[in-house]
Amino acid sequence: TPNGKLDRRALPAPDLQALAARGYEAPQGELEEQLAALWAEVLQLPRVGRHDNFFELGGHSLLAVRVLSRLSQHDGASLELTQLFDAPTVAQFAQALLEAQERQREEARLVLPALQAEPSRGASAPLTHAQQRLWFLTRLPGVSQAYHIHLALKLQGALNVEALRSALQQLIDRHEALRTGFIQEEGQPLQRIAARAVLPWREAEIAADALIEAVQAEVQQPFDLQQPPLLRAALLHEPQQPGDDASQVLVLTLHHLVADGWSIDVLWQELQAQYSAAVAQPPRRAELAPLPLQYGDYAVWQRRWMQGEALSAQAQYWLQTLGDAPQRLELPTDRPRPAEQSLQGARVALHLDEALSAQLKAYSQRHGVTLFMLLLGAWGVLLSRWSGQAEVVIGTPVANRSRRELEGLIGLFVNTLALRLPQVGELPAHRWLQQLREHVLQAQRHQDLPFEQVVELLKPERSLAFTPLFQVMFAWQGTVAESWQLPGLRLQGLGTPHAIAKFDLTLELMEAQGCIVGHLEYASALFDQRTIERRVRNLEQLLRAWVAPAQDATAVAALPLLSPQEQAQLQQWRQEAQQPLVGPEDVLARVQARAQETPSAIALEQGDQQLSYAQLLAQTQALG
């Protein structure tokens, strides 16, 4: 997408043909009707039957969390994510909900304090745990700009500039997070919320061939973190040719301290509503529901809750799970690891064709797991095989908006889970995947504890050379959203080169138009592009083998990473390596033969320099 993330807005609607063939049966009773209506709302479907499977309808872990949060808000019901996996139809889940309500009446169950507005906090608030860790990182030289989030869109047509500027200002007025600066009092960082903050706005004429560089320069311009808003806008006008529509590029840049990926969706939906209302005839006010609370209220609530029994229960799980886990993933690198982590990076694209993507979806549904779990598992197995370590720990982001009051807020809510995968060994892939499923569900059940608190509890080795607990990430972008739209305009995302890597490796995937696509981001201080391209091919081959019926009984540690063609080539090299050594005359004869058969084939390669067999023979003959 224009903000450097995968375009989750391009996700297709789920294919409901198989479900239609099975037949629709209406929900029975008030509870089933309420659940069916809730599922239809969250999944954006016209109706849901009592025997329809949440995950077959297009549901995934993020949407499941949203279902559970709305149930909790509506009637106080508290269910775990595992229960929706175990009871994935409306009828089954309704029964599970009734049983859970009965258990909760009988048990004295720990309940989190209510999340509500805090009028007494005034214009200051503590930093959340995520903000505090990021704030400390931004104090390191050259780090703060790595945590800029940007959105770059080409707008073609008659743009109402004042309406756009006003809509952005109204966003700042509405969301305290966008009016927040970060100060220190007695050595401690604080959020300071301004009553009013004016949008920094810049317009400029930019030649078409300088556009990308101009966008990059705009995004990398540093923020003064003490001075809100930590959102700015630039409108870059392209030269207009006679007869062409006006074309301009809108660049919005925010600091991660006040926003996350979910926040970009909120920002765009509200910007769209505000702009559309302003350009309507006659102009009108946008109908946005009042915000029940602000980010500062969440910060106070989090600090209040992160103590006592609730903290102890969550902390105990992570201590037991990660206490003896490997803290380093020792991947073979192309260059020695620098003493201080470099944030320079690049990306290699990944695209799984429609047939393989359909096989992966069918396999995951057949074995009761999500696509996230299957892809995470394959990524973990590849890392295990690459590193030679039987166990790996992979980080993954979670939205951390399990309460409905948080869904419409802009702010830094995202949390990170350190997932310890099962040992990669002799279990068949489908059985190993069941173990992984339980690991993931247990981690998601304990996702409320901020990652920063987990790090403090475990006290891992600290180094400027690598990140604590894990060095590799996996992100599955599964949130469905509308496409970019503004009335009277044609919008197109403007991609810019990506040159940042916060971890050694980050695999980011999504589903778009029936295919699983994404990229593998890598630290260029450690890896060459060619190495990463090879690992992307390995991952695709591993996934093909995983879902192949012929490999059903194969140990997960033995699934092939090479295609049949690559395996044949490897076998040929092994056979050639076993041949007796030859003299200079034999070598020359072989070069002459290859030069006649395939003169343009590469014979020698060093760095960026290559010699074909024809060139090698010519240079050899020139030496006499």
Protein Blocks (a to p, Z undefined) as FASTA:
>chain_A
ZZopacfklpccddfklmmmnopaddedjklmmmmmmmmmmnopabdcfkbcfklnopaf
klmmmmmmmmmmmnopacdfklmmmmmcfklmmmmmmmmmmmmmmpccdddddddddfkn
omadcddfklmmmmmmmmpghklmmmcccdddddedjddfklmmmmmmmmmmmmmklmcc
cddeehiacddddfbdcdddddddddfklmmmmmmmmmmpccdfklccfbdcdddddddd
ehiacdddddddddfklgcfklmmmmmmmmmmmmmmmmpccdddddddddfbdfklmmmm
mmmmngcjllmmmmmmmmmmmmmgcfbdcdddfbdcdfbdcfbdcdddddddfklmmmmm
mmmmmnopafklmmmmmmmmmmmmmnopabdcdddddeklabfklmmpgcdfbccddddd
ddddfbcfklmmmmmmmmmmmmmmmmmpcfklmmmmnopaddfkbcehiacdcdddfbdc
dddddehiacdddddddfbdfbfbdcddddeehiacddddddfklpcfklmmmmmmmmmm
mmmmmmpmklmmgcfklgcfbdfklmmmmmmmmmmmmpccddfklmmmmmmmmmmmmmmb
cfbdchjbccdfklmmmmmmmnZZ
